[in-house]
Amino acid sequence: MMKDKDDHISLLLKRIPESPGVYQYFDRSGQIIYVGKAKNLHRRVNSYFNKAQQSSKTRQLVAHIADIKYVVVDTEQDAFLLENNLIKQYQPRYNILLKDGKSYPSICITREPYPRIFKTRTINKKTGEYYGPYSFGNTVDLVLELIHKLYPLRTCAVPISSDSIEKKKTRVCLKYHLHNCCGICEGIGADQYAQWIDQARRLIKGDAHDIGRQLEEEMLALAAEMKYEEAATVKRKIELLDQFKSKTIITNSSAKDVDVFGYDEQDDKVYIAMLHVHNGCIVRGQTIEYRRRMEEEKEEILALGMMELRQRLQSETQEVIVPFIPDVFDDTLHLHIAISGDRKKLLDLAMQNVRQYKLDRLKQEDKLNPEQRGVRILTELQSMMGLPTLPRWIDCFDNSNVQGTNAVAGCVVYRMAKPSKSDYKRFEIKTVDGADDYASMREVVRRRYQRLLEEGGQMPDLIIADGGLGQMHAIREAVEDQLGLSIPIAGLKKNDKHRTQTLLFGFPPKEISMPVTSEVFRLLTNIQDEVHRFAISYHKAKRSKAQIHSQLDDIQGVGEVTKQKILSRFGSLKRARTATKEEWMELLGTRRGSAIYEQIQAKISL
């Protein structure tokens, strides 16, 4: 059976022409499992069966191919369009998957004799014409608020027609008396209603500048005819329009009509945002998410996203700003990679929107699956460092001392990118004299993992030193040379302000740079801050205990209970040393208080 399949595929591969077109892969049940396009069908399809070039995902796809069909077209652009249509129609298992995260609101103008205008997330083109979607916060509300302030359109859902008006089946409501409706249900203002709807439609499309100029001309004409009250009414409309412009995103007049795209990705997820600029105003925008199934290039995915979003937003704008040049699906488009000026600001805004959308989606996924965030961050860290396993368990060490005194060290443990405080360990340096950080690091690391070996405990997946190359070498000497263990070791290099700058890994170490906004950088910074806090707090406690011991525990007649009583009364050793003899006698009694007071005074005088 397998030989018959191989013979069938081999025969098909020889027949495929060297022409542009679209190919389709089918499984044994006759289901389409993959659709692709190619400039040269023969070369592209045969490449899937070249075992030397196959990735694991390609091998999995090829294993399920039972039949191949293809469609020859005239141009690569035709192939792109046909591929897109077939993917949408059949949703093949191995093709890139479009995932709509949420439904953005649109503005509906109903198909009625006297239309209504309102916000909706439900699209039914039989009942109305729709504009949007809008992804900018309260943009829809601002547009609708302006429309209903400029034009007294009806908002009720009562069916109104010329026949119902003529037969007086409806009558005006409170909104008419509040001057928020023209009273169309009784035929009031019927002649102007269609004109208002047309102007509102233009406003929704982004023609705020043109409507403003039209209102100014109308105001000046009314003033010339000495109709000052009517001119004042129009002036108030102009002021409302200006307020609306100040609340919306307006670009410089150099960017009249343009589509702007932002692109970002995370693992196998890709996010594409589009801003539609009309007459210098960003009037619509949307972001979509794709899920990679194979090794699709970002240029191919951006082209797919551009086609999808331009269709959704019904854009025919020829000028397009992109972060990089995609696989062009339309030769008539003028593509630009903006590097300065107003177009660069628009591109930055599109990138800002797509990053925010990605962040929102990741947060939403993290809430549904809290462990997913940790896996995602650790997977990224594993990839950056080239670790053999996911660093589910991370140990981080730090030393603390003051000129070699009261030397201690701390080890914090992170499991699945979260602190596991019950596993934290404190170490008092026992074999090192003076301030020798490297020797201290060797001691505590050896003690830590020697005990785990003796107890048969699990070893960490990664060890991090809160320091640079010197501490990394000290850890390696303890782990590899003294204990014979093989555990990845990294270091955190700090800048002049003693903050995390780069991650060091390997011997000799390589610097791994990270964006300061990345989740991996935030995790490492958190680990560094936590181990420093933990070691410092232990050092302070030990130093404080040593100070208390040197002053009180050496005095005859002072035990633990008496020491706590003294500190409770006087608050500090400094205050105790300045207390009068009467205060000591009052606290501890005449004989005992007097004896301890004399001893303290004798020590002060030495």
FITI-322185 format. One record per residue (C-alpha): residue number from 1; y, z, x. Coordinates in Angstrom, 2 decimals, m for minus. Layout:
N
- nr:y:z:x
- NUM:Y:Z:X $
...
END
This chain:
606
- nr:y:z:x
- 1:0.00:0.00:0.00 $
- 2:2.39:0.94:2.84 $
- 3:1.49:m2.28:4.69 $
- 4:2.23:m4.35:1.56 $
- 5:5.62:m2.65:1.26 $
- 6:6.43:m3.29:4.92 $
- 7:5.43:m6.95:4.62 $
- 8:7.58:m7.35:1.51 $
- 9:10.63:m5.77:3.20 $
- 10:10.13:m7.80:6.39 $
- 11:10.07:m11.01:4.38 $
- 12:13.25:m10.05:2.54 $
- 13:15.06:m9.19:5.78 $
- 14:14.45:m12.69:7.12 $
- 15:15.82:m14.34:3.97 $
- 16:19.13:m12.46:3.70 $
- 17:22.02:m14.83:4.55 $
- 18:24.79:m14.22:7.08 $
- 19:27.50:m14.13:4.39 $
- 20:29.80:m11.47:2.96 $
- 21:28.39:m9.68:m0.03 $
- 22:26.88:m6.57:m1.59 $
- 23:23.32:m5.32:m1.08 $
- 24:21.30:m2.98:m3.33 $
- 25:18.31:m0.84:m2.35 $
- 26:15.68:0.05:m4.99 $
- 27:12.93:2.67:m4.95 $
- 28:9.39:2.22:m6.30 $
- 29:10.47:2.98:m9.86 $
- 30:13.07:0.20:m9.76 $
- 31:16.00:2.62:m9.59 $
- 32:19.03:1.68:m7.49 $
- 33:19.30:4.28:m4.72 $
- 34:22.03:2.73:m2.55 $
- 35:24.74:0.07:m2.79 $
- 36:26.65:m1.24:0.22 $
- 37:29.00:m4.04:1.24 $
- 38:29.06:m6.15:4.38 $
- 39:30.94:m8.95:6.13 $
- 40:27.56:m10.19:7.31 $
- 41:24.73:m9.24:4.95 $
- 42:21.91:m10.25:7.31 $
- 43:23.20:m8.21:10.25 $
- 44:24.16:m5.17:8.17 $
- 45:20.94:m4.84:6.15 $
- 46:18.70:m5.41:9.17 $
- 47:20.55:m2.64:11.05 $
- 48:19.10:m0.06:8.63 $
- 49:15.61:m0.86:9.85 $
- 50:16.43:m0.57:13.55 $
- 51:14.67:2.70:14.37 $
- 52:16.64:3.18:17.59 $
- 53:19.88:3.43:15.60 $
- 54:18.61:5.41:12.63 $
- 55:20.04:8.83:11.91 $
- 56:18.06:11.41:9.96 $
- 57:19.88:10.51:6.72 $
- 58:19.27:6.79:7.28 $
- 59:15.57:7.42:7.95 $
- 60:15.32:9.33:4.68 $
- 61:16.99:6.47:2.80 $
- 62:14.84:3.77:4.42 $
- 63:11.66:5.70:3.59 $
- 64:12.45:5.31:m0.12 $
- 65:13.40:1.59:m0.07 $
- 66:10.84:m0.50:m1.95 $
- 67:12.96:m3.57:m2.73 $
- 68:16.26:m5.18:m1.69 $
- 69:18.62:m7.38:m3.70 $
- 70:21.96:m8.84:m2.72 $
- 71:24.96:m10.68:m4.17 $
- 72:26.89:m13.18:m2.04 $
- 73:30.70:m13.30:m2.53 $
- 74:33.53:m15.30:m1.03 $
- 75:35.49:m12.57:0.77 $
- 76:35.15:m9.04:2.08 $
- 77:37.72:m7.96:m0.52 $
- 78:35.46:m9.25:m3.32 $
- 79:32.54:m7.37:m1.77 $
- 80:34.55:m4.16:m1.74 $
- 81:35.49:m4.49:m5.43 $
- 82:31.94:m5.34:m6.49 $
- 83:30.50:m2.45:m4.47 $
- 84:32.94:m0.04:m6.11 $
- 85:32.02:m1.24:m9.61 $
- 86:28.28:m0.99:m8.97 $
- 87:28.58:2.53:m7.53 $
- 88:30.54:3.64:m10.60 $
- 89:28.04:2.03:m12.95 $
- 90:24.77:3.21:m11.39 $
- 91:25.75:6.35:m9.40 $
- 92:23.10:5.69:m6.70 $
- 93:21.45:8.74:m5.16 $
- 94:22.50:8.04:m1.56 $
- 95:26.01:6.73:m2.17 $
- 96:29.18:8.73:m1.76 $
- 97:29.75:10.85:m4.86 $
- 98:33.10:11.24:m6.60 $
- 99:33.60:14.81:m7.83 $
- 100:36.51:15.58:m10.15 $
- 101:37.48:19.18:m9.53 $
- 102:39.66:19.64:m12.55 $
- 103:41.48:17.78:m15.29 $
- 104:45.18:17.38:m14.65 $
- 105:47.54:17.21:m17.64 $
- 106:49.03:13.94:m18.88 $
- 107:51.82:13.08:m21.32 $
- 108:50.81:11.38:m24.56 $
- 109:53.00:9.18:m26.78 $
- 110:51.06:8.84:m30.03 $
- 111:50.42:5.54:m31.76 $
- 112:52.14:6.44:m35.05 $
- 113:55.01:4.91:m37.02 $
- 114:57.13:7.79:m35.72 $
- 115:55.43:8.87:m32.46 $
- 116:55.18:12.37:m31.02 $
- 117:55.31:13.21:m27.31 $
- 118:53.29:16.12:m25.92 $
- 119:51.15:17.38:m23.02 $
- 120:47.37:16.97:m23.13 $
- 121:44.26:17.03:m20.94 $
- 122:42.22:14.94:m23.40 $
- 123:42.50:11.16:m23.09 $
- 124:41.85:8.97:m26.15 $
- 125:43.60:5.64:m25.74 $
- 126:42.96:4.71:m29.37 $
- 127:45.36:7.39:m30.57 $
- 128:48.11:7.14:m27.96 $
- 129:49.45:5.87:m24.64 $
- 130:49.07:8.23:m21.70 $
- 131:51.14:8.82:m18.57 $
- 132:49.92:10.85:m15.65 $
- 133:48.02:12.76:m14.55 $
- 134:50.48:15.23:m13.07 $
- 135:49.34:17.65:m10.37 $
- 136:52.73:19.18:m9.51 $
- 137:52.92:22.61:m11.15 $
- 138:55.31:22.50:m14.07 $
- 139:56.41:18.86:m13.73 $
- 140:54.97:17.97:m17.15 $
- 141:56.78:20.88:m18.77 $
- 142:60.07:19.91:m17.10 $
- 143:59.77:16.31:m18.31 $
- 144:58.91:17.33:m21.87 $
- 145:61.65:19.95:m21.93 $
- 146:64.21:17.35:m20.89 $
- 147:62.96:14.79:m23.42 $
- 148:63.21:17.21:m26.32 $
- 149:66.68:18.33:m25.22 $
- 150:67.95:14.77:m24.90 $
- 151:66.24:13.36:m27.98 $
- 152:65.56:15.31:m31.22 $
- 153:62.03:13.93:m31.64 $
- 154:59.55:15.44:m34.06 $
- 155:56.89:17.82:m32.72 $
- 156:54.92:18.50:m35.94 $
- 157:51.51:16.90:m36.54 $
- 158:52.29:16.06:m40.19 $
- 159:51.39:12.40:m40.95 $
- 160:54.69:10.55:m41.52 $
- 161:55.09:6.92:m42.50 $
- 162:57.74:4.76:m44.21 $
- 163:55.76:5.12:m47.43 $
- 164:55.68:8.93:m47.28 $
- 165:59.41:9.01:m46.53 $
- 166:60.17:6.68:m49.41 $
- 167:58.08:8.72:m51.83 $
- 168:59.57:11.95:m50.44 $
- 169:56.20:13.50:m49.74 $
- 170:57.65:15.53:m46.87 $
- 171:60.84:17.46:m46.31 $
- 172:62.77:18.80:m43.34 $
- 173:61.69:22.08:m41.73 $
- 174:63.42:24.86:m39.80 $
- 175:63.56:22.78:m36.59 $
- 176:65.85:20.31:m38.29 $
- 177:68.25:23.08:m39.29 $
- 178:68.14:24.40:m35.70 $
- 179:69.13:20.88:m34.53 $
- 180:65.83:20.46:m32.66 $
- 181:64.58:17.58:m34.82 $
- 182:66.29:14.54:m36.31 $
- 183:64.64:15.03:m39.70 $
- 184:62.65:11.82:m39.60 $
- 185:60.44:13.07:m42.47 $
- 186:63.33:12.38:m44.82 $
- 187:64.42:9.18:m43.12 $
- 188:67.29:10.81:m41.22 $
- 189:67.93:8.99:m37.92 $
- 190:65.10:6.49:m38.50 $
- 191:67.06:3.61:m36.93 $
- 192:67.51:5.44:m33.65 $
- 193:64.02:6.94:m33.41 $
- 194:62.41:3.88:m31.79 $
- 195:65.27:3.69:m29.28 $
- 196:64.79:7.36:m28.36 $
- 197:61.05:6.85:m27.89 $
- 198:61.74:3.88:m25.61 $
- 199:64.20:5.90:m23.51 $
- 200:61.75:8.81:m23.33 $
- 201:59.04:6.40:m22.18 $
- 202:61.33:5.13:m19.41 $
- 203:62.13:8.69:m18.39 $
- 204:58.42:9.52:m18.11 $
- 205:57.94:6.45:m15.93 $
- 206:60.59:7.77:m13.53 $
- 207:63.67:5.79:m14.59 $
- 208:65.90:8.89:m14.55 $
- 209:68.55:7.14:m12.43 $
- 210:68.81:4.15:m14.80 $
- 211:69.01:6.39:m17.86 $
- 212:71.71:8.44:m16.13 $
- 213:73.79:5.33:m15.47 $
- 214:73.30:4.20:m19.08 $
- 215:74.47:7.58:m20.39 $
- 216:77.53:7.48:m18.12 $
- 217:78.48:4.04:m19.47 $
- 218:78.00:5.33:m23.02 $
- 219:80.16:8.39:m22.32 $
- 220:82.98:6.33:m20.84 $
- 221:82.88:3.90:m23.79 $
- 222:83.11:6.77:m26.29 $
- 223:85.98:8.34:m24.36 $
- 224:87.82:4.99:m24.34 $
- 225:87.48:4.90:m28.13 $
- 226:88.83:8.49:m28.20 $
- 227:85.55:9.81:m29.64 $
- 228:85.79:12.87:m27.45 $
- 229:83.28:15.10:m29.28 $
- 230:80.58:12.45:m29.09 $
- 231:81.48:11.80:m25.44 $
- 232:81.10:15.53:m24.74 $
- 233:77.63:15.47:m26.31 $
- 234:76.62:12.61:m24.03 $
- 235:78.11:14.46:m21.05 $
- 236:75.87:17.45:m21.81 $
- 237:72.89:15.09:m21.75 $
- 238:73.98:13.82:m18.30 $
- 239:74.20:17.42:m17.09 $
- 240:70.68:18.10:m18.41 $
- 241:69.44:15.02:m16.57 $
- 242:71.08:16.19:m13.33 $
- 243:69.46:19.61:m13.71 $
- 244:66.11:17.91:m14.18 $
- 245:66.59:15.88:m10.99 $
- 246:67.37:19.03:m9.01 $
- 247:64.08:20.60:m10.16 $
- 248:61.89:17.60:m9.37 $
- 249:60.93:16.12:m6.03 $
- 250:63.47:13.43:m5.23 $
- 251:63.19:11.33:m2.10 $
- 252:65.82:9.37:m0.26 $
- 253:66.79:6.05:m1.83 $
- 254:65.15:4.24:1.11 $
- 255:61.75:4.93:m0.51 $
- 256:62.11:3.29:m3.92 $
- 257:58.58:2.37:m5.03 $
- 258:55.69:3.45:m2.86 $
- 259:52.25:5.09:m3.02 $
- 260:51.55:7.82:m0.47 $
- 261:48.07:9.06:0.46 $
- 262:46.90:12.23:2.19 $
- 263:43.40:12.74:3.62 $
- 264:41.40:15.78:4.69 $
- 265:37.74:16.72:4.98 $
- 266:35.44:19.73:5.34 $
- 267:31.80:19.25:6.32 $
- 268:30.44:16.61:3.90 $
- 269:33.38:16.93:1.50 $
- 270:36.39:14.58:1.61 $
- 271:39.70:15.10:m0.20 $
- 272:42.26:12.35:m0.94 $
- 273:45.67:12.92:m2.53 $
- 274:48.05:10.30:m3.92 $
- 275:51.74:10.60:m4.70 $
- 276:53.34:7.81:m6.75 $
- 277:57.04:7.32:m6.01 $
- 278:59.17:5.33:m8.45 $
- 279:62.91:4.79:m8.02 $
- 280:62.99:7.39:m5.28 $
- 281:61.33:10.09:m7.42 $
- 282:57.77:11.42:m7.16 $
- 283:56.67:11.01:m10.75 $
- 284:52.89:11.39:m10.57 $
- 285:50.20:12.62:m8.26 $
- 286:46.51:13.45:m8.18 $
- 287:43.84:14.61:m5.74 $
- 288:40.15:13.74:m5.85 $
- 289:37.08:14.92:m3.95 $
- 290:34.22:12.85:m2.54 $
- 291:30.85:14.09:m1.32 $
- 292:29.33:12.23:1.62 $
- 293:25.68:11.24:1.22 $
- 294:25.28:9.08:4.33 $
- 295:27.44:8.60:7.45 $
- 296:30.38:6.93:5.69 $
- 297:33.42:6.42:7.89 $
- 298:36.72:7.95:6.86 $
- 299:38.34:4.49:6.76 $
- 300:35.82:3.39:4.13 $
- 301:36.22:6.57:2.08 $
- 302:40.03:6.38:2.14 $
- 303:39.87:2.80:0.87 $
- 304:37.59:3.88:m2.00 $
- 305:39.90:6.78:m2.83 $
- 306:42.97:4.56:m2.78 $
- 307:41.37:2.12:m5.19 $
- 308:40.23:4.90:m7.54 $
- 309:43.57:6.71:m7.61 $
- 310:45.69:3.56:m7.98 $
- 311:43.54:2.56:m10.95 $
- 312:43.85:6.00:m12.52 $
- 313:47.62:6.17:m12.07 $
- 314:48.00:2.49:m13.04 $
- 315:49.99:1.73:m9.92 $
- 316:50.77:m1.82:m8.82 $
- 317:53.11:m0.78:m6.00 $
- 318:52.63:m2.97:m2.93 $
- 319:54.01:m0.58:m0.32 $
- 320:51.53:2.13:0.67 $
- 321:51.90:4.96:3.20 $
- 322:48.65:6.19:4.75 $
- 323:47.64:8.70:7.48 $
- 324:45.47:6.01:9.11 $
- 325:44.57:2.40:8.33 $
- 326:41.66:2.21:5.85 $
- 327:39.11:m0.57:5.32 $
- 328:41.52:m2.74:3.36 $
- 329:40.37:m3.62:m0.15 $
- 330:43.54:m5.54:m1.07 $
- 331:45.16:m7.92:1.41 $
- 332:48.39:m7.94:m0.58 $
- 333:49.15:m4.29:0.18 $
- 334:51.70:m3.41:2.86 $
- 335:50.18:m0.44:4.70 $
- 336:52.32:1.84:6.88 $
- 337:51.53:4.87:9.03 $
- 338:54.83:6.75:8.78 $
- 339:55.95:8.43:11.99 $
- 340:59.55:9.41:11.15 $
- 341:62.22:9.48:8.46 $
- 342:61.82:9.78:4.70 $
- 343:58.41:8.10:4.65 $
- 344:57.09:10.62:7.18 $
- 345:58.32:13.44:4.92 $
- 346:56.44:11.88:2.02 $
- 347:53.27:11.58:4.12 $
- 348:53.63:15.22:5.18 $
- 349:53.96:16.19:1.51 $
- 350:50.83:14.24:0.61 $
- 351:48.95:15.94:3.46 $
- 352:50.25:19.32:2.29 $
- 353:48.96:18.62:m1.23 $
- 354:45.51:17.53:m0.08 $
- 355:45.14:20.58:2.19 $
- 356:46.17:22.91:m0.63 $
- 357:43.68:21.23:m2.95 $
- 358:40.94:21.66:m0.33 $
- 359:41.86:25.33:0.09 $
- 360:41.80:25.87:m3.70 $
- 361:38.39:24.22:m3.99 $
- 362:36.94:26.25:m1.11 $
- 363:38.29:29.49:m2.60 $
- 364:36.77:28.58:m5.95 $
- 365:33.40:27.91:m4.31 $
- 366:33.63:31.16:m2.33 $
- 367:34.11:33.13:m5.55 $
- 368:31.04:31.53:m7.08 $
- 369:28.98:32.04:m3.92 $
- 370:30.48:34.70:m1.60 $
- 371:27.95:34.04:1.19 $
- 372:28.89:30.37:1.27 $
- 373:32.19:31.06:3.03 $
- 374:30.49:32.93:5.85 $
- 375:27.92:30.17:6.29 $
- 376:30.68:27.54:6.34 $
- 377:32.75:29.35:8.99 $
- 378:29.75:30.14:11.17 $
- 379:28.47:26.57:10.88 $
- 380:31.83:25.33:12.14 $
- 381:31.75:27.86:15.00 $
- 382:28.19:26.81:15.85 $
- 383:29.26:23.15:15.95 $
- 384:32.31:23.87:18.12 $
- 385:30.27:25.82:20.68 $
- 386:27.06:23.83:20.46 $
- 387:25.01:26.95:19.73 $
- 388:21.26:26.55:19.17 $
- 389:21.29:28.77:16.05 $
- 390:23.79:29.90:13.45 $
- 391:25.63:32.99:14.84 $
- 392:24.77:35.23:11.91 $
- 393:24.98:38.34:14.11 $
- 394:27.90:38.63:16.53 $
- 395:28.53:41.54:18.94 $
- 396:31.97:41.97:20.51 $
- 397:32.77:44.49:23.32 $
- 398:36.02:46.02:24.58 $
- 399:36.86:48.77:27.13 $
- 400:39.62:51.37:26.91 $
- 401:40.96:53.83:29.51 $
- 402:44.17:55.15:31.02 $
- 403:44.15:54.81:34.81 $
- 404:40.39:55.32:34.77 $
- 405:40.44:58.57:32.77 $
- 406:38.54:59.12:29.54 $
- 407:36.95:55.66:29.91 $
- 408:35.15:54.47:26.80 $
- 409:33.98:51.20:25.24 $
- 410:33.37:49.93:21.73 $
- 411:31.03:47.35:20.22 $
- 412:31.77:45.91:16.77 $
- 413:29.13:43.98:14.85 $
- 414:29.80:41.08:12.48 $
- 415:27.06:39.85:10.19 $
- 416:27.63:36.59:8.28 $
- 417:31.31:36.63:9.38 $
- 418:31.92:40.10:7.92 $
- 419:32.22:43.45:9.77 $
- 420:29.11:45.63:9.57 $
- 421:30.73:48.99:10.30 $
- 422:27.49:50.96:10.03 $
- 423:26.29:49.04:13.11 $
- 424:29.38:49.73:15.27 $
- 425:28.63:51.55:18.55 $
- 426:30.80:53.80:20.78 $
- 427:30.08:54.30:24.47 $
- 428:31.34:56.93:26.91 $
- 429:31.33:55.46:30.40 $
- 430:28.89:57.50:32.51 $
- 431:28.25:55.70:35.81 $
- 432:31.66:54.25:36.72 $
- 433:34.43:56.14:38.52 $
- 434:38.01:54.94:38.07 $
- 435:39.41:51.93:36.25 $
- 436:36.73:49.25:36.78 $
- 437:36.56:47.21:33.59 $
- 438:33.84:44.86:34.83 $
- 439:31.51:47.65:35.95 $
- 440:32.17:49.49:32.69 $
- 441:31.35:46.34:30.73 $
- 442:28.07:45.88:32.63 $
- 443:27.10:49.49:31.89 $
- 444:27.71:49.47:28.13 $
- 445:26.16:46.01:27.61 $
- 446:23.07:47.03:29.57 $
- 447:22.77:50.31:27.63 $
- 448:23.27:48.52:24.29 $
- 449:20.53:45.94:24.73 $
- 450:18.19:48.12:26.81 $
- 451:17.96:50.41:23.79 $
- 452:17.37:47.49:21.42 $
- 453:14.58:46.27:23.69 $
- 454:12.95:49.71:23.78 $
- 455:13.20:50.02:19.98 $
- 456:11.99:46.46:19.40 $
- 457:15.21:45.60:17.59 $
- 458:16.67:42.17:16.86 $
- 459:19.12:40.69:19.36 $
- 460:22.51:39.19:18.39 $
- 461:23.03:35.43:18.13 $
- 462:26.30:35.59:20.07 $
- 463:28.06:38.09:22.36 $
- 464:31.86:37.96:22.65 $
- 465:33.97:39.70:25.29 $
- 466:37.49:40.76:24.36 $
- 467:38.66:39.23:27.60 $
- 468:38.26:36.26:29.89 $
- 469:35.99:34.96:32.61 $
- 470:35.57:38.26:34.49 $
- 471:34.19:40.13:31.49 $
- 472:32.01:37.16:30.56 $
- 473:30.40:37.28:34.04 $
- 474:29.94:41.05:33.73 $
- 475:28.12:40.60:30.41 $
- 476:25.95:37.82:31.83 $
- 477:24.93:39.99:34.80 $
- 478:23.80:42.73:32.42 $
- 479:22.14:40.47:29.84 $
- 480:20.50:37.84:32.02 $
- 481:20.16:39.33:35.51 $
- 482:19.32:42.95:34.63 $
- 483:17.55:42.57:31.26 $
- 484:16.25:38.99:31.43 $
- 485:17.65:38.06:28.02 $
- 486:19.09:34.71:26.94 $
- 487:21.99:35.24:24.53 $
- 488:25.07:32.93:24.25 $
- 489:28.19:34.59:25.72 $
- 490:31.82:33.78:24.91 $
- 491:35.22:35.21:25.81 $
- 492:38.56:35.39:24.03 $
- 493:41.42:34.26:26.24 $
- 494:44.77:35.80:25.32 $
- 495:48.32:34.51:25.68 $
- 496:51.34:36.31:27.15 $
- 497:51.71:38.29:23.92 $
- 498:48.12:39.54:24.17 $
- 499:47.04:37.46:21.18 $
- 500:44.01:35.20:20.83 $
- 501:44.74:31.79:22.31 $
- 502:41.47:29.98:23.03 $
- 503:37.74:30.58:22.99 $
- 504:35.88:30.41:26.32 $
- 505:32.23:29.38:26.36 $
- 506:29.71:28.42:29.01 $
- 507:29.43:28.91:32.77 $
- 508:31.69:27.54:34.11 $
- 509:33.55:28.19:30.86 $
- 510:35.17:25.49:28.75 $
- 511:38.25:26.21:26.65 $
- 512:37.67:25.51:22.95 $
- 513:40.99:25.08:21.17 $
- 514:41.34:25.84:17.47 $
- 515:44.17:25.35:14.97 $
- 516:45.72:28.75:14.29 $
- 517:45.32:28.08:10.57 $
- 518:41.57:27.43:10.80 $
- 519:39.07:29.88:9.34 $
- 520:37.22:30.11:12.66 $
- 521:40.41:31.12:14.48 $
- 522:41.14:33.76:11.84 $
- 523:37.60:35.12:12.16 $
- 524:37.83:35.40:15.96 $
- 525:41.28:36.98:15.75 $
- 526:39.94:39.48:13.24 $
- 527:37.00:40.32:15.52 $
- 528:39.34:40.77:18.50 $
- 529:41.72:43.03:16.56 $
- 530:38.84:45.06:15.16 $
- 531:37.10:45.73:18.48 $
- 532:40.41:46.63:20.11 $
- 533:41.22:49.05:17.28 $
- 534:37.74:50.56:17.41 $
- 535:37.78:51.12:21.20 $
- 536:41.35:52.45:21.22 $
- 537:40.69:54.90:18.38 $
- 538:37.68:56.33:20.26 $
- 539:39.71:56.58:23.49 $
- 540:42.56:58.39:21.71 $
- 541:40.15:60.83:20.08 $
- 542:38.43:61.55:23.41 $
- 543:41.75:61.96:25.23 $
- 544:43.10:64.27:22.53 $
- 545:39.95:66.38:22.67 $
- 546:40.21:66.58:26.48 $
- 547:43.82:67.71:26.23 $
- 548:42.97:70.42:23.73 $
- 549:40.03:71.58:25.83 $
- 550:42.03:71.90:29.03 $
- 551:44.61:74.21:27.45 $
- 552:42.73:76.46:25.03 $
- 553:39.02:76.36:25.81 $
- 554:39.66:77.83:29.29 $
- 555:41.37:80.92:27.85 $
- 556:39.15:84.01:27.54 $
- 557:38.66:85.12:23.97 $
- 558:39.28:81.69:22.36 $
- 559:36.33:80.11:20.61 $
- 560:36.14:77.16:18.22 $
- 561:37.18:79.18:15.16 $
- 562:40.10:80.82:16.98 $
- 563:41.20:77.44:18.40 $
- 564:41.34:75.90:14.90 $
- 565:43.24:78.96:13.67 $
- 566:45.83:78.60:16.47 $
- 567:46.31:74.87:15.88 $
- 568:46.55:75.41:12.12 $
- 569:49.31:78.01:12.62 $
- 570:51.38:76.39:15.37 $
- 571:50.54:72.73:14.79 $
- 572:50.42:71.77:18.48 $
- 573:49.85:73.20:21.96 $
- 574:53.50:72.71:22.83 $
- 575:54.56:74.91:19.91 $
- 576:51.86:77.50:20.75 $
- 577:53.14:77.82:24.33 $
- 578:56.67:78.60:23.05 $
- 579:55.55:81.13:20.42 $
- 580:56.65:84.75:20.85 $
- 581:54.32:87.64:21.58 $
- 582:55.00:89.02:18.09 $
- 583:53.82:85.74:16.52 $
- 584:50.56:85.86:18.50 $
- 585:50.00:89.49:17.57 $
- 586:50.67:88.71:13.91 $
- 587:48.16:85.84:14.02 $
- 588:45.30:87.44:16.01 $
- 589:45.99:91.13:15.94 $
- 590:47.78:93.46:18.39 $
- 591:45.25:93.69:21.25 $
- 592:43.73:90.16:21.05 $
- 593:47.01:88.42:20.34 $
- 594:48.75:90.22:23.20 $
- 595:45.91:89.38:25.65 $
- 596:45.90:85.64:24.77 $
- 597:49.70:85.49:24.92 $
- 598:49.62:86.98:28.44 $
- 599:47.01:84.43:29.58 $
- 600:49.03:81.48:28.25 $
- 601:52.22:82.72:29.90 $
- 602:50.36:83.16:33.18 $
- 603:49.09:79.53:33.02 $
- 604:52.58:78.21:32.23 $
- 605:54.04:80.01:35.25 $
- 606:51.45:78.48:37.64 $
END
